[in-house]
Amino acid sequence: MRAVRALRLVESTSVLLFFLQALRVIFSVLFGIIYDQVFEGPLSAWLGISVLLLLAALVAPAALPRNPSARVVAVLAAIAALARVSLCVNDAGVRYWGSLVLLLAAGLYLAGHQGRHGRFTFVSLVAALAADQVLRALGQTYDLSLRPAWLPIQVVWTAGLIAVGWRIAREKDEGPARGGLSLPGGVAFGGLLFLEVSLLSLPNAAARWGETPYAWAAPLLLAATLVAGWDAGRVARQFTGHAVSLRAVLAVVLITCLLVGYFVPGPISLLALAVAQMAALLSLRMLLSGGNRASGRAHGLGLVVFLLLNFLNAFAFTYPYTLPAMRGMGWTVYLAAAALTALGRPAAEEPRPVGRNARRVPALVLAAAALILTAGAAWPIAADPLPRTGSVRLATYNMHYGYDDAWHLTLEEQGRLIEDNRVDVIALQEVDTGRLTSYGVDDAVYLARRLRMNVAYLPAIEHLTGIAVLYRGPAVEEESLLLPSRQEQTGIVRVDLEIDGTSLSAHGIWMGLSNEDTLRQIRAALDFIGDRTPASFGGDFNAEFDEAVPQEVLRAGFIDPFAALGIDPVPLTDPALDPEKRIDFVWLRGLEPRRAWVPDSLASDHRMVVVEVGLEP
């Protein structure tokens, strides 16, 4: 019996990990579908169908029989494991259908498993959240197990799970269900799942909320997850007689800590989010503790709540094109999710805990290993030095949130492009740092660590989208300014570098679209730059050379290196495939251009611009 319990824990932890990964994958793929149809056109029925199919997959647990057999649960686990293989294929279509099947099977599995084995579900979910954090830390915020190179490992993992499920299914059925959720509990579960997937188990997002180093956030959030998971059962049992009071206290703690995390930068923010994680997991423990209830309908309702919260959160990032009232209001979605947790009611029965003294030592060893791996992977990496050859390479790159035009996640290809062109300082635009719509990856952290560079990041929207300047050499103070914006918020960021005895002020910017007051923006940006020289000014200006914005830059004393070098025709930059216009520039003032080029790459929807300049001490 002990061996079967261990196998069941392995199976449920794996399936729930796959479930969490599929949630991030499908929302990232949907982002591409919606973006293409709304901004590129034309609109088609696929836009609505793709969302409805996701809704159907998430609500499917409502149709699950009240007491599914062990064999049915094992088959669902096998289907989820087989579908998980497809997530290693970096293709939007393959990932959409694979994650859809995985969510369908894993959602049914979650409801069935929690109904039959309530005491295991919480432990499995905490273990899955911890494993997810470790895999993301090892991949520098980009989940290692979503890479094509992971495919052989995933095939072996899937085969092993199928064997485990077959072994479990051979055991005698354990009789009627002993767990489940009430309908209010399902709503609370949806809110808690949103908090976990979009923030509390994403250390890079928590670090961006608090403007604190990722190297602090990664081990701290994992420690909070493990500690809360370890002690939540004991605390929940102590308060069984005061369940209503405890639910209210936990909701207040969550709301307070999320407000502090969002609005108070610095270490206090990170500590508040760690406390929020522990409160959220204690709430989950109380929900997933047993009781003979209609688990399927409650889980289906909870996943629909999760879907609605995610769409509402998306409006906070796309407010100019959807709901203008959501500008700067993303925090309200998190508060709503936290408030929903108060609706959950602990189970009528509190089952005996899974852990026994004999099994605590292996669990502690695994927890310690996870913490060591995460802290080591997130440990700061020293940046490579700036060149001492009298020249430096400057660049700008609109990285399209880490995607190419076909919505393959191409962060590695983008990093290789920057590396192959030996870029020393680069301005990046459309930088995501923890959004669910870009696999939860921190583009700035990933590229900076991949390229051994420092990063100056300016969050423009909801802490998690903005612009950045990556640079070699020692870390320096950064300065930034949010530009006046009627539509999507934009900004400019600066780092002052010392290169071989010569100072260089490097600036990165992302300008608004055509319906923005771009002249007001560029004048504010030029005032921010002032008379600094030598200076570089790179970015996506969303305007061609002979239009008003570039002409303002020229009047401020900057030069176009392509014109100065007599390069004709000047290479175009947008779109990456068969470019039609030039809207990405690296302007120079007080610097001598030696070379300038636009690499032929499709790793983003724009092309990168590189300029080599000479420096005189």
C-alpha positions, 0 to 999 in steps of 0.5 A: 500500500505504501508503494502505491501511495508513493506512485500515486503521488508521483503520478498526481504531481506530474499531471498537475505540473503538466496542467500548470505548464499547459495553462501558460502555453495555451494563453501564450498561443492564444495571445498570438491568435488574438494579436494576429486577427485583431491587429494584422487581420482579417478577422475570422471565425477561428478567433472565437472558435479557439477561445470557445474550445478552451472554455469547453476544455476548462469546463469539462470537469463539470461533466465528470461522474461523482465517483470515477473509477481508479481506471478512469483516473489512470486513463486521464493521467495517461492522456495528459502525459501523452499530450504533454509531449507536444509542448516540447514542439516549438510550433503554435499550432501543435502547442495549441492542440496539445495543450487543449487536450492536456487541459481537458484530460488533466482538468478531469484528472484533477477533479477525479483525483481530488474527489477520490484522494483529497489528502493527496491533491494539496501535497501534489499541487505544492510539489508541482508548483515547486517543480515548476519554479525549479524548472523555470529557474534552471532555464533562466525563467524560460521553463527548461521542459518546454524546449525542443531539447527536452523532448527525449526526456519528456518521452521517457517521463510520459512512458514512465507515467503510463507504467505507473498508472497501469500499476495503480489501476491494478489495485483494488478500487478504494470505494466511494469518493472522500474529497471534493469541492463545494461550488463556492470552493470552486470559485475560490480555487479559480481565484487561487489558481490565477494568483499562483499561475500569474504571480505568486509562483513566478519569482521573476514577476514578483521581482518586477512588482517589487523592483528587486533582484530576481536572484532574491525572489527565486529562492524566497518564493520557492522557500515560501511555497515549500514551508507553507506546503509543509505546515499548511495541514497542521495550521488548517487542523488547528483552526478547523473549528474557526474556519469562517474566521480563518478564511476572512483573515487569509483573504485580508492577508492576501489583499493587504500583501498584494497591495503592498507588493504592487505599490511599495517597491523594494524588499518589503514588496518581495516579503509581502508577496512571500507572505501572500504565497503562504496565505494562498497555499494555506487557503488551498489546503483548507479547500482541498482537504476532503469532504464528499461533495460534487467536485466535478462541477466545482472544478469546472466552475473554478477553471472558468473563473480562472479564465475570466480573471486572466482575460480581465488581467489581459485588458490591463495590458491592452487597455488602449484597444479594449477597456481604457478604464483598465489603464493602471488598474491591473492590481484590482484583478489580483484583489478580486482573485484574493477576495474570492478565496474567502468564498471557499469553505473547508471540507467537513472532514479533515483527512489524516495527513499524507506525511509520516515521520518515516517519509519526512527525511526524503521530503526534506532532502528533496526540498533542500535540493530544490532550494540549492538548485534554484538559488544556484541557477538564479545566482548573479552572473558577472557581465563580460567587460566592455571592449578596449579596442577603441570601438563599441557595437551599439544596436536596437531590437524590437524583440516582439515579446520574444516571438517571431512573426509566426509566434514561435518563442525565439528567445534563444535565436534572438540571443544568438543573433545579438551574440553573433553580431558581438553587440556591446550595448543594445536597446530592446523594445516590447520586453515582457518580464512575467506575463502569462501571454509570453510563457511567464518568461522574463525576456530581460533576465533571460537575455542578460544572463544568456549574453552575460550582460547587465540590464536596465529595465523600465516597466511601462505597463503593469510592471511586466512589459516595457523596454530595456538596455542591455550592456556589457561592463560593470553595473551602473546607475540607470535613469528612466522616464515614462513619456506622455502617452495617450495610448499605450504607455511608453518610455525612455531609459538611459545608462551612462557607461565608461568605455576605455576612458570615454563616457557614453550615454546610451538611451533606449526608447519605444515610441507610440503608434501613429495615433499617438502624440508622438511629437510630444513624446519625442520632445520629452525624450530629447529633453530627458537626453539633454546635451549629453555627448557622446550619446547613442539613441536607439529604439523603435521610433514607429516613424520613417526617416523623412517623418516628423519624429526622426527629423526632431532627432536630427535637429537635436544634433544626432546623426544617422550612421547609415547616411554618414557612411553613405550606405545606399540603399539603406536597409529596411527593418520592418517587417522582418520578412520582406521589410517594407519600411525603416522605423528602427534607428540607432542615432549618434551624437559625438560618435564616429560611425565605422560600420552599420548593418541590419542582419538578415534574421527572422527571429523577431517581427522586426530586424535588428540594427547594429552600428559600430562606432569609434571612441576617442579617450 
